[in-house]
Amino acid sequence: MGIMPEIARDIHNHLLHIKKKIEEKSSRFRMIVSPHSIHALDPDVLHDVMNREEGPLSCHIAESKAEEEYFKE
């Protein structure tokens, strides 16, 4: 599961940079970095996202047998 860890980390860091810029420009908007799906994200980056963000997260889960098994563990 997950894409290459270094690519996932780079994408996550880039999104955090964009989030910071948006939130510096306006207090009317709040950006939440949220994963699309478990299989499209490195587990370490997913852990960072889950622990860093305060607010609702949206993520596709248990859409395949492999994902069902992953969440049973």
N, C-alpha and C positions, 0 to 999 in steps of 0.2 A: 504494500500500500504506500502511496505517496510518491511524489516526484523527487528528483534529485535534491538532497538536503541543501546543498549550497545555492541552488536556484530558488528553492522555497524560502530560504533565509533572505536572499537578496530581494525577492518580491515583497516579503513581509516588511523588511526595513524600508523599502521604497514607499509602501502604503502608509507606514507610520510617519514618514516624512511628509507626505501629502496631507495626512490627517492633521499634523501639527500646523502646517501652513494654512489650512482651511480654518482651523479653530483660532489661529492668531488673527485672522482677518475679520472674523465675525463671531459674536457670542450667540447668534441666532441659530447657528448650525453646529451639530455635533456628529462627527463621523465615527462609525464603529467598524473596525476591521473584523470581518466575519468570514470564516471559511465557506467555500461552496460545498465541498463534500469531503468525507474522510479519505477516500481513495485519491484525491487530488492534492493532498497536502502531507508534507513530512510530519511524522508524529511529534518531533521536538518543537516544530513551529506551531503545530496545533496546540500543544501544551502551553506555549507562550501566549498564544491568542486567548485561550480559555482563562488564563490567569491574569492577563493584562487588562482586558476590556471590562468595563463596568457598564452593563446594559444588556439588552437582549442580543442573543446570537442566533443566527439561522444557519442550519447545516443539514444537508441531505444525509440521512443515515439509514442503515439496514435496508438498502435497496437491492442487495444481492445476498446469496447464501454466505459468501465469504464475509461480508459485513455483519451479517447476523451472528456468525461464529465469533467474529472479533469482539463484539459487544457482550457475548456470553462469558468470555474469559474474565 
